[in-house]
Amino acid sequence: MASRPGQRDLTSGPIGRTLLAFAVPTLVSSIVQSLNGSINAIWVGRFLGEGALAATSNANLVMFLLMSFVFGFGMAATVLIGQAYGARDIDGARRVIGTAIGGFLPFAVAVALIGWLSAPALLHLLGTPAASAPLALAYLRVIFVAMPGILILIVLMMGLRGSGDALTPLWFMLLAVVLDSGLNPVFILGLGPAPALGIAGSATATVIANYVGLVGLVTYIYIRDLPLRLKGHELAYLRPDPALLKTIIRKGLPMGLQMIVISASGLATMGLVNRQGVDTTAAFGVALQLWTYIQMPAMALGAAASAMAAQNIGAGRWERVSTIARSGIIYNLVITGLLVILLAIADRPALALFLGGHSPALPIARHIQLLATWSFVLFGVTMVLFGTVRANGAVIGPLVILTIGLFPVRFGSIFALTPWFGADALWLSFPVSSLANMAMAIGFYLHGGWRKSRMSIPPPSEEEMIEDAVVTTDPGGRMNPAG
């Protein structure tokens, strides 16, 4: 199979070096996305004040919930594309991306329309403060206009990663982020010919950035003739294959629910932290900011291990799958461990960036870091193992493990340890739950039978096979290369 620009064959060559090279663009993409959110928060906070910042936080929670589900479906498509690509079944990979886009475009449009109409009810359900509700409504309604572009862009980028191309999604993520961050002050303040839209201007920048990124990515795919492009009779793949769509939804829903479980556990933990007072809440909030970056290598390595393992499973190269998992774990221990050590050494200046050098919350934040941050090394091991097993369609086991570790184990340990350790029980619950999750993940990886499960592309329907036969016998059909 011929190589394409930015594309990487994950079924051959040195495993460790290939895994790291594939994970780095995904890691950079995550960092850039987080920086984009931070920069936009600065623009809104500086120009429009705390009320507007609170409004965007409430609206962004709605976005996170929607994107969590789409992440799961996109991850299912990534695995299927990876398996097809590893088996050198380019037509199968195109069928997957066609069904994924064709299936979720109507869903994304429906989300935009329903979201626009139900935005007031959604914000009321979230308990948005009355003072910031009008601002949140203005922001959220414009954001819903961006949702079709955002959701399809996510699915397309994840599909490209499944084909072994992590660089192309990075370039167009950078394009969207530069546009979003750069246009925020333009539309908030009305610079130049742009209208002054206030908080709706921040959302307008997001709309423009994501649609430009989507159009640019699709154009690039066709200009460079990347493997997932659809031409001629292949455009019929945009009409979703019911069996294939069912597989994507059945496997994608549990992966999306994993994100919801993580978020719900975090919200419940924050509720307990809020009882400790303003200084402790502020200290924990800053710790969360830093933890966002600490956990990124583990997330990137988990995603890379999933795509790489999927290709090798598709190619029937099972002997490489265990080495992929082992390499991912070693890289996680080195990279995440190094970040934890660096933060332990330089925790005061890092935390002071957010709190100031004389804040009463600073010593609390340093104490939280000391007790809890090292747990992300354990978290990374879990993410790599989860990424490996889901490459063969095992998605229920990881969901059950996360649910047990982040609810009965975490909150059970908090209530059990509080009489002895007081507020420190909150911070100790992080390593306790991470250790439990890692132990269960290792047990599932070794003895869970995930190698026997199958997540495969259903064969084309009889109608599709007849249609393909007609097209490929036509002289015009033969002009379109199959690979």
C-alpha positions, 0 to 999 in steps of 0.5 A, a space after each residue: 500500500 502506497 504511503 501518503 503525506 503525513 501517513 504512518 504505517 503503524 504495523 512495521 518498524 520499531 514499536 517504541 519509536 513509532 509509538 512515541 512519534 505518533 503520540 507527540 502530535 496528539 499531545 501537542 494538539 491537546 496542549 494547544 486546545 487547552 491553551 486556546 481555552 485559557 487564552 479565550 478565558 483571559 480575553 473574556 475575563 479582561 474585557 467583559 468581567 467575571 460575570 461573562 467568564 462565569 457565563 462561558 464556564 456554564 456554556 462550556 460545560 454543555 459543550 463538554 457533555 456533547 463532545 464527550 459522546 462524540 469523542 466516544 463515537 469518533 474513537 470507535 471510528 478510529 479503531 475500525 479505521 485502524 483495523 481496516 487500514 492494518 488489513 490493507 482494506 482501504 475501501 473498508 476504511 472509507 466506508 467507516 469514515 463515510 458512515 461516521 460523517 453521514 451518520 453524525 452530520 444530521 445528529 450535529 445539525 439537530 443538536 444545533 437546532 434543538 440546542 438553540 431552542 432549549 438553551 434557556 432550559 439547559 442553563 436553568 437545569 445547570 443552575 446558572 446564576 441569574 446575574 450571568 444567565 443572559 450572558 450565558 444564553 447569548 454565548 451558548 446560542 452562538 456556540 450551538 451554531 458552531 456545533 456541527 462544524 466542531 463535531 464533524 471536525 472531531 470525527 474527521 481528525 480522529 479518523 485520520 489518526 486511525 489511518 496513521 496520520 497524526 500530523 494533518 489533524 495537528 496542523 488544522 487544529 493549530 489553524 482553528 486555535 490561532 483563528 479562535 484566539 486571534 478573532 476573540 478580541 476582534 469580535 468582542 470589542 468590534 475592532 476594525 470593520 467587525 461589529 462589537 458583539 460582546 460575549 457573543 463575539 467570543 462564540 462567533 470567533 469559535 464558529 468562524 475558526 471551526 468552520 474554516 478549519 473543517 473546510 480547510 481540512 476537507 480541501 487538504 484531504 482532497 488536494 493531497 489525495 489522503 486515503 480517507 477521501 471519498 470520490 465517485 461512487 465512494 460518495 455513496 458511503 456518506 449514506 450510513 450503513 445501518 450495520 456499521 453505524 450500529 457498531 460505531 454507536 454500540 462501541 462508541 457510547 461506552 467510551 463517551 460515557 467514560 468521559 461523563 464518569 470522569 467529569 461527574 466524579 470531578 464535579 462531586 469531588 469539587 462539591 466536597 472541596 467547596 465545604 473546606 472554604 474559599 482558600 482550599 477551593 482556590 488551591 484545588 482549582 489551581 491544582 486542577 489547572 496544572 493537572 490538566 497538563 500533567 495528564 496530557 502525555 498519558 492521554 496522548 499515549 493511550 490514544 496512540 496505543 489504541 490506533 497503533 494496536 488497532 492497525 496491528 490487530 487488523 494486520 493480524 500482528 498480535 505479537 506486536 500488541 503486547 509490546 505496544 502496551 509495554 512501550 506505552 507504559 514505559 513512556 508514561 512512567 518516564 514522561 509523566 514521572 518526570 513532569 511530577 518530579 519537576 512540579 514537586 521541585 518547582 511547585 511554589 513558582 508554578 502555583 504562584 503564577 495563579 495565586 500570587 506569592 503571598 496568597 493564603 491558598 498557596 501552602 494549601 495548594 503545595 500540600 495538595 500537590 504533594 499528596 495527590 499529583 503522583 497519582 497521575 503516573 498510575 493514571 497513565 498506566 491505566 490509560 495505556 492499557 485501556 487504549 490497547 484493549 479498546 483497539 479490539 472492541 473491549 469497551 465495557 470493561 474499562 467503563 465498569 472499572 472507571 465507574 468503580 474506581 471513581 465512585 465507590 472507591 474514591 468516595 468510600 476512601 474519602 469517608 473512611 479516611 476523613 476521621 483520621 486525616 480530615 481534609 487530607 482524605 480528599 487529596 489521598 483519595 486520588 492515589 487510592 482510586 488511581 491505584 485501584 483503577 490501575 490494579 483492575 486495568 492490569 487484571 482486565 488486560 491480563 485475564 479479561 478475555 479482551 483478545 477474544 472479542 471482535 470489533 470488525 467492519 460488517 461486510 457491504 450489503 448486497 446492494 452496495 456490492 452490485 453498485 460497486 461492480 457496476 461502477 468498477 466495470 465502467 471506464 469512468 469508474 476505473 479512473 478512481 484508484 482503490 488505494 
